[in-house]
């Protein structure tokens, strides 16, 4: 569907008044942020983008500061749900790439973590309060994979991978990665992908198929409800049995790689096509020499 709005770069001197009026409506009046905190003195040196309706009405705005931080993402309440936030974010990422920056970061409100995760941002550091609202620091590589060091970062990378997949997701895991593939946000992301219209496929290759079954892994009931989408196999080749890493990929260049499968340290992103294709080729070879998990079918 063609968007009914356009994203343009702002001229801050010209657009300042209406830009601040929109931010005041969203942050000060809707979210009760103190006006003194909303205006931090960084706007004049920042790159701002605007979402404009066909008649020129301002629907949303966001900025990229000279400190390589995305922020002040604001969309009017009655304009939400139309992809405006994602379009503003894409425009700022394109500007960061144009400037040849390696990485950008942001402060994400707690409720917006999944939104930014789907765009390839990963959280780091502890939660904190800003203007009385819970936040997390998040970052994303502008080009190439983004590094993560904990389960939250790995989960965010999987959210981006599932959201960006067209029709195919592959996962190589020791035994369904407790602490990651049993998380509610990851399960929900896989379910959303699996139930979208069109042909969908989630292939999961395990080194140990027995443990998830004995432990009632939460991913199994989801797969049982969607047997035409989910397929499981267990490796048998000694090379695959001894493989120490864990990874996932999709068919649009998304990937997540953890060098040690029992840890949550790794890298990934929604658009890392060279690495994603390499993982898919490796996965396809291992898939062909592995056995179908018929015991999982019996549960259905």
N, C-alpha and C positions, 0 to 999 in steps of 0.2 A: 504494500500500500504506500502510495506517495505521501510523504509528510505534508501537512497543511501549514507548515511554518518553515522558515529559513534560519540558518545559523550564520551570523556575520561577525566580523571583528569590530569591536567598538572603537570609536574615537572618544577617549575619556573626557576630554575637554568639552566636547559637544554633547555626549550622552550622560554625563555625570548625574544630572538632576534626576532623570527618570530611572537610571540604574540604581541610585541610592533609594529612591522611592520604593522600588520593587523589593530591594533587600530589607528595607524597614518594615514593609508589610509582612514579609515572611519571617524574618528573624526577630524583630522587636515586638511586633504585635501578635504574631502567631505563636512564636516559640519563647517569648518573654526574655529575650536576650537584652541586657542593658545597652542602650545606645552607645555609650562610651566604649564598650567592647566590640561592637559591630564595626565601628570606624577606627581602624588600627594604624592609619597613616601610610599604608603600603599601596593604596590604590593608584596613586599618580604614576608610580613606577611599574605597575603591573600590566599584563596583557589581558584585556577583558573580551569576552564573547557574549553575544546577545542572541536570544531566540525570538524571532519576530513573526507575528501572525501576518496573513496576507494583507491586512489593512494597516500594517505597521505597528500594531499594538505590541508592547513588550511583554513577553510571556515568561522569560527566564534569563538568567545571567550567571556567569561564573568567571573566575579569574585565574591567572597563572602569575605568581610573583617572581621577582628577580631572584629570590632564594630557591627557585625550582619547586615551589609548593603550589598545588592546586587547592582552591578554596572558594568560599563565598558562593557555593552552588545553591541557587535559589530558583524555584519554579513556582509560579502562582498556583494556589490550591486547585482552582477549577481548570487548570491546564495540565495537571499531572496525569500519568497513565498513557501518555501519547509518545513516549520515547524522547522527550525533550532533554531530560537529564543526561541520557546516554549520548545524545548528539552533541550537547555542550562539552561533555567529557572527551569525546572523540576529537573535537576541534582543538581542545587544549593539548591533547596528546600529539596531534599533528603539528602544532606550533612548537612543542618541545622537541619533536624530531627535526623540524626545520632548523632549530637552533643547535642541533647536534648535541643535546643533553643526553647523558647516559641514563639518568634516573629522575623520577619525580616522586614526590610524597604528598600526603594530605592528612588532615585530621578528620576522621570519619565519625559521625554520630553513630551510636551503637545500632540503632535501627537500620542504618544505611550500609552496614558492613557487607551484607550479601550483594547489594547493588554494586559496590566497588569491587568486590571479589569477582563478580562475573565479568568485570572489565579488566581483570588481570592484576589487581592490587592485592597484596598480602599484608596481614597485620603483623606488627612487631611491637615489642615492649608491652608494659602493663596498661590496663584501662586507666583512664584519668577523667577528671571533670573539667569542662570548659564552659563557662557561663551557666553552670549548674546542670549541664547535660553530659551524660556519659559519652566518652570518645575513645577511639583507638588510633594510634599512628598506623598508617598504611603506606606502602611504597610499591613502585612498579618500575621495572627496567623499560626504557623507551624502545630499545632494540635488543633482541635476544632474551634469554630466560631471566626470570627474577628468582633470586635465592630466598629460601625460607629455612627456618631452623627449629620449628616446632609443629605440633599437630594443627594449630590454627592456620599456620601458613600453608601446610600441605592441603588442608581441607579447602582453603580459599582457592588454591590452584585447581583442585578438582571441580569446584563450582564453576570456574571459568571454562574448564575443559568440557563439562557437560552442557553448559549453556551455549557454547559455541559450536558444538558438534552438528553436522548436517544429518548423518544417518548411521554413523559407526563410532563406537567407543570400545577400546580394548584395555584390559587391566591385567597386569601380571602381579600376582601377590603370593606370599607364602601361605597364609591361611586366613584371608579376608581381613588382614590388618586391623586387629582390635585397637580402638582409639582413633580410627580414621574411617574405615568403611562401615562402621556401626554408628557413626554420628548422625543425628537427625538431619542436619543441614545437607550432608553428603547424600544420604538416602533420598531426601526430597529432591535434590538436583537430578539424581539418576532417574527417579520416578517421573519427573517432569519431562525429561528427555524421552523416556520410553513411551509415554502416552501421547506425545505430539503426533499430529497427523502425518501419514506417510510411513514408509518402511523404516524401521529402526532396528539396530542390532547392538547388543552389549555382550561382548565376549569376555569371559573371565577365566584366566589360566592360573591354576593353583599348583603349588608344590605339595600341599597337604590338604586333601579334600575332606578327610575324616574329622579334623578338629572343628571346623565351622559347623558341621552337622551335629556333633556331640554338644557343642556350646550354644546351639540354637542361635547362630549368627543372624542378626536382624535383616541382612540383605537377602537371606534365603526365602523368607515369606514373600518379600516383594517380587522376587524372581518367580516364585510359584504362582503368583497372581498374573504374571505376564510371561508365560512360558514361550510365547512366539518371539519374544524380544531377547530374553536372557539365555545364554548358553554357557555351560561350565565344562572345562576339561582339566584333567590332572596330568602333570608332566610325568614322563617315564624315562626319558633319556638321561643318563648320568650327567651330561653337561647342564641340562635344565634343572635337574635336582640340586646340583651344587651351585647354581646361580645365586649370588648373594643380594642382588639389587631388586628393587620393586619399581614399577613404572605404570603409566597410563598414557593414552594418546587418543586423539580423535581424528576425523577425516578432513579437518580444516586447518591443520597445523598446530593444534593445541597439544601440549605434552606436560607430563609431570614425572620427574625422575628422582629417585632416592637411592644413592649408592649402596646403602645398607638397608635392607628391607625391614629390619626390626627397629629402625630409627626414623624420625621425622625430619631429618635434615636433607635438603635437596634443592632442586631448581625446576622451574617450569614457566608456562605462560600460555596465553590463548593464541599467539601467533609466532611459533618457532618452527617453521615448516621443515627445515633441514633435519633437525633433531627428531621431530615427530615422524617423518618418513623413515628415518633410520630405526626408530623403535618399532614402527609398524612392520617393517621387513623382518626384524628379529622375532617379533611376536608371531607373525604368520608362519615362519619356519617352525617355531616351537609348537604352535597350535596343530600343525599338520602331523607332528610326530607324537602327539599326546592322546590320551584316551578320553572319550566322553564320560562325564560323571553320571552314569545311569542311576546311581543311588539317589541323586537329587531328583531325577524324574519321578521316581517312585513316591516321593513325598507329595507330588502334585495330585 
